[in-house]
Amino acid sequence: MTGPEVAHQRWRGSQRITAALLVVWFAVTFGVAYFARELSATVLGWPFSFWVAAQGALFVYLLLVCLYARWMARLDAEHGLAEED
């Protein structure tokens, strides 16, 4: 493949990864916050909805960042653009 074709395929792969992770981000940020009021349980003296918003979402965001870094490194390696360690 030529340079422009490789760049185009990498760009498409990057867009798919970003779109998938943005869907998860949107669901966690707005979906969980929307339905959190319905959760009436108490965890360690705090409402469960507070725990989900303050703690659970942060773990998901951290996971999204790690997944993005791993997937992009794999995508770079597939297209011969990986950085040397």
N, CA, C and O atoms as a Tinker XYZ file with bonds, in Angstrom:
   340  protein
     1  N      0.829000   -1.187000    0.000000    73     2
     2  CA     0.000000    0.000000    0.000000    64     1     3
     3  C      0.871000    1.247000    0.000000    63     2     4     5
     4  O      2.003000    1.249000    0.484000    81     3
     5  N      0.315000    2.279000   -0.547000    73     3     6
     6  CA     1.050000    3.541000   -0.593000    64     5     7
     7  C      0.804000    4.335000    0.678000    63     6     8     9
     8  O     -0.072000    3.994000    1.473000    81     7
     9  N      1.566000    5.375000    0.864000    73     7    10
    10  CA     1.477000    6.214000    2.056000    64     9    11
    11  C      0.090000    6.787000    2.318000    63    10    12    13
    12  O     -0.409000    6.688000    3.439000    81    11
    13  N     -0.552000    7.391000    1.299000    73    11    14
    14  CA    -1.884000    7.949000    1.546000    64    13    15
    15  C     -2.918000    6.889000    1.914000    63    14    16    17
    16  O     -3.818000    7.160000    2.710000    81    15
    17  N     -2.805000    5.689000    1.348000    73    15    18
    18  CA    -3.758000    4.628000    1.679000    64    17    19
    19  C     -3.592000    4.181000    3.121000    63    18    20    21
    20  O     -4.578000    3.961000    3.825000    81    19
    21  N     -2.352000    4.045000    3.562000    73    19    22
    22  CA    -2.080000    3.653000    4.949000    64    21    23
    23  C     -2.593000    4.726000    5.896000    63    22    24    25
    24  O     -3.208000    4.416000    6.916000    81    23
    25  N     -2.344000    5.985000    5.562000    73    23    26
    26  CA    -2.807000    7.087000    6.412000    64    25    27
    27  C     -4.326000    7.109000    6.488000    63    26    28    29
    28  O     -4.893000    7.352000    7.553000    81    27
    29  N     -4.986000    6.857000    5.365000    73    27    30
    30  CA    -6.454000    6.848000    5.356000    64    29    31
    31  C     -7.010000    5.698000    6.200000    63    30    32    33
    32  O     -7.965000    5.888000    6.953000    81    31
    33  N     -6.422000    4.514000    6.079000    73    31    34
    34  CA    -6.877000    3.375000    6.879000    64    33    35
    35  C     -6.647000    3.623000    8.363000    63    34    36    37
    36  O     -7.496000    3.287000    9.189000    81    35
    37  N     -5.510000    4.206000    8.703000    73    35    38
    38  CA    -5.246000    4.508000   10.108000    64    37    39
    39  C     -6.235000    5.542000   10.624000    63    38    40    41
    40  O     -6.724000    5.427000   11.748000    81    39
    41  N     -6.532000    6.546000    9.814000    73    39    42
    42  CA    -7.480000    7.581000   10.219000    64    41    43
    43  C     -8.864000    6.979000   10.451000    63    42    44    45
    44  O     -9.533000    7.325000   11.424000    81    43
    45  N     -9.298000    6.084000    9.569000    73    43    46
    46  CA   -10.592000    5.414000    9.745000    64    45    47
    47  C    -10.614000    4.583000   11.022000    63    46    48    49
    48  O    -11.597000    4.605000   11.763000    81    47
    49  N     -9.544000    3.859000   11.278000    73    47    50
    50  CA    -9.454000    3.067000   12.505000    64    49    51
    51  C     -9.494000    3.947000   13.740000    63    50    52    53
    52  O    -10.146000    3.620000   14.732000    81    51
    53  N     -8.793000    5.060000   13.669000    73    51    54
    54  CA    -8.786000    6.012000   14.778000    64    53    55
    55  C    -10.174000    6.585000   15.022000    63    54    56    57
    56  O    -10.580000    6.755000   16.171000    81    55
    57  N    -10.897000    6.880000   13.967000    73    55    58
    58  CA   -12.260000    7.402000   14.110000    64    57    59
    59  C    -13.186000    6.374000   14.742000    63    58    60    61
    60  O    -14.010000    6.723000   15.588000    81    59
    61  N    -13.064000    5.115000   14.344000    73    59    62
    62  CA   -13.913000    4.056000   14.921000    64    61    63
    63  C    -13.641000    3.873000   16.403000    63    62    64    65
    64  O    -14.574000    3.746000   17.196000    81    63
    65  N    -12.375000    3.858000   16.782000    73    63    66
    66  CA   -12.011000    3.715000   18.190000    64    65    67
    67  C    -12.550000    4.887000   18.999000    63    66    68    69
    68  O    -13.147000    4.694000   20.058000    81    67
    69  N    -12.341000    6.093000   18.501000    73    67    70
    70  CA   -12.790000    7.285000   19.202000    64    69    71
    71  C    -14.312000    7.306000   19.325000    63    70    72    73
    72  O    -14.835000    7.646000   20.386000    81    71
    73  N    -15.024000    6.953000   18.275000    73    71    74
    74  CA   -16.487000    6.947000   18.314000    64    73    75
    75  C    -17.003000    5.923000   19.320000    63    74    76    77
    76  O    -17.932000    6.212000   20.074000    81    75
    77  N    -16.419000    4.746000   19.339000    73    75    78
    78  CA   -16.864000    3.712000   20.284000    64    77    79
    79  C    -16.648000    4.161000   21.727000    63    78    80    81
    80  O    -17.525000    3.989000   22.574000    81    79
    81  N    -15.488000    4.731000   21.999000    73    79    82
    82  CA   -15.209000    5.181000   23.360000    64    81    83
    83  C    -16.052000    6.390000   23.741000    63    82    84    85
    84  O    -16.403000    6.543000   24.911000    81    83
    85  N    -16.383000    7.243000   22.793000    73    83    86
    86  CA   -17.265000    8.376000   23.092000    64    85    87
    87  C    -18.689000    7.923000   23.409000    63    86    88    89
    88  O    -19.371000    8.542000   24.226000    81    87
    89  N    -19.132000    6.859000   22.772000    73    87    90
    90  CA   -20.460000    6.316000   23.092000    64    89    91
    91  C    -20.481000    5.815000   24.531000    63    90    92    93
    92  O    -21.438000    6.062000   25.265000    81    91
    93  N    -19.427000    5.115000   24.933000    73    91    94
    94  CA   -19.350000    4.638000   26.316000    64    93    95
    95  C    -19.274000    5.825000   27.270000    63    94    96    97
    96  O    -19.966000    5.842000   28.289000    81    95
    97  N    -18.443000    6.818000   26.953000    73    95    98
    98  CA   -18.335000    8.012000   27.790000    64    97    99
    99  C    -19.694000    8.699000   27.949000    63    98   100   101
   100  O    -20.078000    9.072000   29.057000    81    99
   101  N    -20.413000    8.862000   26.846000    73    99   102
   102  CA   -21.717000    9.516000   26.897000    64   101   103
   103  C    -22.691000    8.724000   27.769000    63   102   104   105
   104  O    -23.415000    9.303000   28.579000    81   103
   105  N    -22.706000    7.402000   27.604000    73   103   106
   106  CA   -23.612000    6.567000   28.391000    64   105   107
   107  C    -23.298000    6.670000   29.882000    63   106   108   109
   108  O    -24.210000    6.748000   30.705000    81   107
   109  N    -22.025000    6.671000   30.227000    73   107   110
   110  CA   -21.650000    6.758000   31.636000    64   109   111
   111  C    -21.959000    8.142000   32.193000    63   110   112   113
   112  O    -22.511000    8.268000   33.286000    81   111
   113  N    -21.606000    9.166000   31.449000    73   111   114
   114  CA   -21.782000   10.527000   31.947000    64   113   115
   115  C    -23.248000   10.912000   32.082000    63   114   116   117
   116  O    -23.660000   11.433000   33.118000    81   115
   117  N    -24.028000   10.663000   31.057000    73   115   118
   118  CA   -25.407000   11.124000   31.078000    64   117   119
   119  C    -26.398000   10.031000   31.440000    63   118   120   121
   120  O    -27.380000   10.298000   32.133000    81   119
   121  N    -26.164000    8.815000   30.990000    73   119   122
   122  CA   -27.091000    7.721000   31.277000    64   121   123
   123  C    -27.135000    7.360000   32.743000    63   122   124   125
   124  O    -28.210000    7.271000   33.336000    81   123
   125  N    -25.975000    7.151000   33.327000    73   123   126
   126  CA   -25.926000    6.783000   34.745000    64   125   127
   127  C    -26.416000    7.940000   35.606000    63   126   128   129
   128  O    -27.151000    7.719000   36.569000    81   127
   129  N    -26.027000    9.159000   35.283000    73   127   130
   130  CA   -26.483000   10.314000   36.059000    64   129   131
   131  C    -28.001000   10.476000   35.975000    63   130   132   133
   132  O    -28.634000   10.879000   36.950000    81   131
   133  N    -28.585000   10.168000   34.827000    73   131   134
   134  CA   -30.022000   10.302000   34.657000    64   133   135
   135  C    -30.781000    9.286000   35.511000    63   134   136   137
   136  O    -31.791000    9.613000   36.134000    81   135
   137  N    -30.281000    8.055000   35.529000    73   135   138
   138  CA   -30.973000    7.001000   36.263000    64   137   139
   139  C    -30.499000    6.863000   37.708000    63   138   140   141
   140  O    -31.055000    6.052000   38.448000    81   139
   141  N    -29.508000    7.613000   38.129000    73   139   142
   142  CA   -28.948000    7.460000   39.473000    64   141   143
   143  C    -29.946000    7.833000   40.561000    63   142   144   145
   144  O    -29.891000    7.268000   41.653000    81   143
   145  N    -30.836000    8.745000   40.302000    73   143   146
   146  CA   -31.809000    9.140000   41.325000    64   145   147
   147  C    -32.741000    8.006000   41.699000    63   146   148   149
   148  O    -33.287000    7.979000   42.802000    81   147
   149  N    -32.919000    7.079000   40.788000    73   147   150
   150  CA   -33.785000    5.933000   41.057000    64   149   151
   151  C    -33.138000    4.931000   42.005000    63   150   152   153
   152  O    -33.829000    4.096000   42.589000    81   151
   153  N    -31.827000    5.007000   42.163000    73   151   154
   154  CA   -31.119000    4.093000   43.045000    64   153   155
   155  C    -31.228000    4.617000   44.468000    63   154   156   157
   156  O    -30.583000    5.606000   44.816000    81   155
   157  N    -32.027000    3.973000   45.282000    73   155   158
   158  CA   -32.289000    4.501000   46.619000    64   157   159
   159  C    -31.526000    3.755000   47.707000    63   158   160   161
   160  O    -31.847000    3.910000   48.886000    81   159
   161  N    -30.545000    2.966000   47.358000    73   159   162
   162  CA   -29.764000    2.224000   48.345000    64   161   163
   163  C    -28.742000    3.149000   49.004000    63   162   164   165
   164  O    -28.413000    4.212000   48.478000    81   163
   165  N    -28.249000    2.723000   50.167000    73   163   166
   166  CA   -27.239000    3.478000   50.888000    64   165   167
   167  C    -25.992000    2.610000   51.024000    63   166   168   169
   168  O    -26.077000    1.449000   51.425000    81   167
   169  N    -24.820000    3.186000   50.684000    73   167   170
   170  CA   -23.548000    2.483000   50.784000    64   169   171
   171  C    -22.645000    3.291000   51.708000    63   170   172   173
   172  O    -22.293000    4.428000   51.392000    81   171
   173  N    -22.267000    2.713000   52.849000    73   171   174
   174  CA   -21.407000    3.371000   53.830000    64   173   175
   175  C    -21.930000    4.751000   54.233000    63   174   176   177
   176  O    -21.154000    5.690000   54.415000    81   175
   177  N    -23.210000    4.859000   54.365000    73   175   178
   178  CA   -23.821000    6.101000   54.808000    64   177   179
   179  C    -24.078000    7.129000   53.723000    63   178   180   181
   180  O    -24.646000    8.186000   53.999000    81   179
   181  N    -23.677000    6.844000   52.507000    73   179   182
   182  CA   -23.881000    7.766000   51.389000    64   181   183
   183  C    -24.890000    7.152000   50.427000    63   182   184   185
   184  O    -24.937000    5.932000   50.274000    81   183
   185  N    -25.692000    7.985000   49.782000    73   183   186
   186  CA   -26.611000    7.454000   48.768000    64   185   187
   187  C    -25.827000    6.785000   47.641000    63   186   188   189
   188  O    -24.770000    7.273000   47.241000    81   187
   189  N    -26.337000    5.689000   47.138000    73   187   190
   190  CA   -25.655000    4.957000   46.078000    64   189   191
   191  C    -25.486000    5.811000   44.835000    63   190   192   193
   192  O    -24.485000    5.681000   44.129000    81   191
   193  N    -26.438000    6.673000   44.556000    73   191   194
   194  CA   -26.323000    7.553000   43.382000    64   193   195
   195  C    -25.116000    8.477000   43.507000    63   194   196   197
   196  O    -24.459000    8.778000   42.511000    81   195
   197  N    -24.821000    8.926000   44.722000    73   195   198
   198  CA   -23.631000    9.760000   44.934000    64   197   199
   199  C    -22.372000    8.949000   44.647000    63   198   200   201
   200  O    -21.449000    9.445000   44.002000    81   199
   201  N    -22.329000    7.705000   45.122000    73   199   202
   202  CA   -21.159000    6.860000   44.898000    64   201   203
   203  C    -20.936000    6.625000   43.411000    63   202   204   205
   204  O    -19.805000    6.693000   42.930000    81   203
   205  N    -22.020000    6.347000   42.680000    73   203   206
   206  CA   -21.905000    6.097000   41.242000    64   205   207
   207  C    -21.346000    7.325000   40.538000    63   206   208   209
   208  O    -20.462000    7.210000   39.688000    81   207
   209  N    -21.857000    8.494000   40.888000    73   207   210
   210  CA   -21.415000    9.721000   40.220000    64   209   211
   211  C    -19.990000   10.094000   40.615000    63   210   212   213
   212  O    -19.205000   10.526000   39.771000    81   211
   213  N    -19.649000    9.930000   41.896000    73   211   214
   214  CA   -18.357000   10.412000   42.370000    64   213   215
   215  C    -17.225000    9.407000   42.196000    63   214   216   217
   216  O    -16.079000    9.811000   41.996000    81   215
   217  N    -17.508000    8.131000   42.266000    73   215   218
   218  CA   -16.453000    7.137000   42.240000    64   217   219
   219  C    -16.506000    6.229000   41.018000    63   218   220   221
   220  O    -15.499000    6.041000   40.334000    81   219
   221  N    -17.667000    5.672000   40.747000    73   219   222
   222  CA   -17.785000    4.704000   39.663000    64   221   223
   223  C    -17.449000    5.273000   38.305000    63   222   224   225
   224  O    -16.781000    4.618000   37.505000    81   223
   225  N    -17.903000    6.486000   38.031000    73   223   226
   226  CA   -17.636000    7.103000   36.735000    64   225   227
   227  C    -16.141000    7.358000   36.547000    63   226   228   229
   228  O    -15.627000    7.226000   35.436000    81   227
   229  N    -15.448000    7.716000   37.610000    73   227   230
   230  CA   -14.007000    7.963000   37.494000    64   229   231
   231  C    -13.254000    6.707000   37.083000    63   230   232   233
   232  O    -12.309000    6.778000   36.297000    81   231
   233  N    -13.664000    5.563000   37.607000    73   231   234
   234  CA   -13.025000    4.309000   37.210000    64   233   235
   235  C    -13.274000    4.014000   35.735000    63   234   236   237
   236  O    -12.385000    3.531000   35.034000    81   235
   237  N    -14.477000    4.303000   35.270000    73   235   238
   238  CA   -14.785000    4.069000   33.864000    64   237   239
   239  C    -13.967000    5.002000   32.982000    63   238   240   241
   240  O    -13.458000    4.574000   31.946000    81   239
   241  N    -13.828000    6.266000   33.370000    73   239   242
   242  CA   -13.035000    7.212000   32.587000    64   241   243
   243  C    -11.570000    6.782000   32.520000    63   242   244   245
   244  O    -10.941000    6.875000   31.466000    81   243
   245  N    -11.033000    6.315000   33.634000    73   243   246
   246  CA    -9.662000    5.821000   33.646000    64   245   247
   247  C     -9.517000    4.612000   32.729000    63   246   248   249
   248  O     -8.532000    4.498000   31.999000    81   247
   249  N    -10.485000    3.721000   32.765000    73   247   250
   250  CA   -10.475000    2.558000   31.882000    64   249   251
   251  C    -10.535000    2.985000   30.421000    63   250   252   253
   252  O     -9.853000    2.399000   29.579000    81   251
   253  N    -11.340000    3.996000   30.109000    73   251   254
   254  CA   -11.434000    4.488000   28.729000    64   253   255
   255  C    -10.097000    5.038000   28.240000    63   254   256   257
   256  O     -9.713000    4.798000   27.096000    81   255
   257  N     -9.393000    5.765000   29.085000    73   255   258
   258  CA    -8.094000    6.314000   28.699000    64   257   259
   259  C     -7.100000    5.186000   28.433000    63   258   260   261
   260  O     -6.356000    5.228000   27.453000    81   259
   261  N     -7.091000    4.177000   29.309000    73   259   262
   262  CA    -6.179000    3.036000   29.126000    64   261   263
   263  C     -6.509000    2.265000   27.853000    63   262   264   265
   264  O     -5.606000    1.885000   27.107000    81   263
   265  N     -7.786000    2.033000   27.602000    73   263   266
   266  CA    -8.198000    1.334000   26.387000    64   265   267
   267  C     -7.812000    2.122000   25.141000    63   266   268   269
   268  O     -7.337000    1.543000   24.164000    81   267
   269  N     -8.012000    3.430000   25.169000    73   267   270
   270  CA    -7.660000    4.263000   24.020000    64   269   271
   271  C     -6.154000    4.170000   23.730000    63   270   272   273
   272  O     -5.753000    4.002000   22.578000    81   271
   273  N     -5.333000    4.279000   24.764000    73   271   274
   274  CA    -3.884000    4.215000   24.579000    64   273   275
   275  C     -3.478000    2.858000   24.013000    63   274   276   277
   276  O     -2.644000    2.790000   23.111000    81   275
   277  N     -4.053000    1.789000   24.528000    73   275   278
   278  CA    -3.700000    0.443000   24.063000    64   277   279
   279  C     -4.147000    0.237000   22.610000    63   278   280   281
   280  O     -3.384000   -0.266000   21.786000    81   279
   281  N     -5.387000    0.628000   22.306000    73   279   282
   282  CA    -5.912000    0.423000   20.949000    64   281   283
   283  C     -5.167000    1.269000   19.924000    63   282   284   285
   284  O     -4.913000    0.811000   18.810000    81   283
   285  N     -4.815000    2.493000   20.288000    73   283   286
   286  CA    -4.089000    3.334000   19.348000    64   285   287
   287  C     -2.664000    2.824000   19.135000    63   286   288   289
   288  O     -2.143000    2.905000   18.023000    81   287
   289  N     -2.031000    2.306000   20.175000    73   287   290
   290  CA    -0.703000    1.721000   20.017000    64   289   291
   291  C     -0.768000    0.504000   19.101000    63   290   292   293
   292  O      0.113000    0.304000   18.266000    81   291
   293  N     -1.810000   -0.308000   19.257000    73   291   294
   294  CA    -1.979000   -1.475000   18.389000    64   293   295
   295  C     -2.240000   -1.036000   16.945000    63   294   296   297
   296  O     -1.709000   -1.629000   16.006000    81   295
   297  N     -3.056000    0.001000   16.774000    73   295   298
   298  CA    -3.347000    0.508000   15.438000    64   297   299
   299  C     -2.076000    1.054000   14.783000    63   298   300   301
   300  O     -1.837000    0.818000   13.599000    81   299
   301  N     -1.265000    1.780000   15.548000    73   299   302
   302  CA     0.002000    2.285000   15.019000    64   301   303
   303  C      0.927000    1.140000   14.615000    63   302   304   305
   304  O      1.589000    1.205000   13.579000    81   303
   305  N      0.968000    0.098000   15.432000    73   303   306
   306  CA     1.829000   -1.052000   15.110000    64   305   307
   307  C      1.358000   -1.750000   13.839000    63   306   308   309
   308  O      2.184000   -2.194000   13.041000    81   307
   309  N      0.055000   -1.854000   13.637000    73   307   310
   310  CA    -0.473000   -2.488000   12.431000    64   309   311
   311  C     -0.092000   -1.733000   11.163000    63   310   312   313
   312  O      0.087000   -2.329000   10.100000    81   311
   313  N      0.030000   -0.421000   11.288000    73   311   314
   314  CA     0.330000    0.393000   10.123000    64   313   315
   315  C      1.797000    0.816000   10.059000    63   314   316   317
   316  O      2.158000    1.673000    9.253000    81   315
   317  N      2.629000    0.231000   10.888000    73   315   318
   318  CA     4.056000    0.507000   10.836000    64   317   319
   319  C      4.435000    1.873000   11.355000    63   318   320   321
   320  O      5.442000    2.439000   10.931000    81   319
   321  N      3.648000    2.410000   12.263000    73   319   322
   322  CA     3.929000    3.744000   12.800000    64   321   323
   323  C      4.239000    3.721000   14.286000    63   322   324   325
   324  O      4.253000    4.768000   14.933000    81   323
   325  N      4.488000    2.538000   14.832000    73   323   326
   326  CA     4.725000    2.411000   16.272000    64   325   327
   327  C      6.042000    3.071000   16.649000    63   326   328   329
   328  O      7.016000    3.043000   15.898000    81   327
   329  N      6.040000    3.674000   17.851000    73   327   330
   330  CA     7.259000    4.290000   18.367000    64   329   331
   331  C      8.097000    3.235000   19.066000    63   330   332   333
   332  O      7.570000    2.290000   19.654000    81   331
   333  N      9.393000    3.409000   18.995000    73   331   334
   334  CA    10.319000    2.497000   19.668000    64   333   335
   335  C     10.347000    2.830000   21.149000    63   334   336   337
   336  O     10.287000    3.999000   21.531000    81   335
   337  N     10.437000    1.794000   21.987000    73   335   338
   338  CA    10.543000    2.019000   23.451000    64   337   339
   339  C     11.969000    2.212000   23.863000    63   338   340
   340  O     12.248000    2.411000   25.046000    81   339
